[in-house]
Amino acid sequence: MFLEIVTPEAILFSSEVDSLSVPGIEGEFQMLNNHAPIVSVLKEGTIKIHIHSQVNIEFDDLHGKLIADEADDKILTLAINSGTLELNDNKAIILAD
């Protein structure tokens, strides 16, 4: 699926991902390819992005906010205060604070 994470300051992430875990207001949930369409409000917590590899990702362009997990280099994390998620047709857009 394709993921784009946008803040008022910049586009933080824009790439294909294997899966995505987000802190929804009813609890954390995960989305994989071909997930049903969803719109959700996100609460304070951590977005976990599961990528296939870091080959095409330039961390200098991520404004220092996305961090590679120490235990698994295929997981990127991003702390958010709140946000909104929309997933439709294998494209997820997160508007984050």
BELRA-V396241 format. One record per run of one state. SS is the DSSP state (H for helix, E for strand, C for the rest). FROM is the first residue (numbers start at 1). TO is the last residue. If there is no record, write none. Layout:
BEGIN
ss=SS from=FROM to=TO
ss=SS from=FROM to=TO
END
This chain:
BEGIN
ss=C from=1 to=1
ss=E from=2 to=6
ss=C from=7 to=10
ss=E from=11 to=16
ss=C from=17 to=18
ss=E from=19 to=24
ss=C from=25 to=26
ss=E from=27 to=32
ss=C from=33 to=37
ss=E from=38 to=42
ss=C from=43 to=44
ss=E from=45 to=50
ss=C from=51 to=58
ss=H from=59 to=62
ss=C from=63 to=66
ss=E from=67 to=68
ss=C from=69 to=74
ss=E from=75 to=80
ss=C from=81 to=82
ss=E from=83 to=88
ss=C from=89 to=90
ss=E from=91 to=96
ss=C from=97 to=97
END
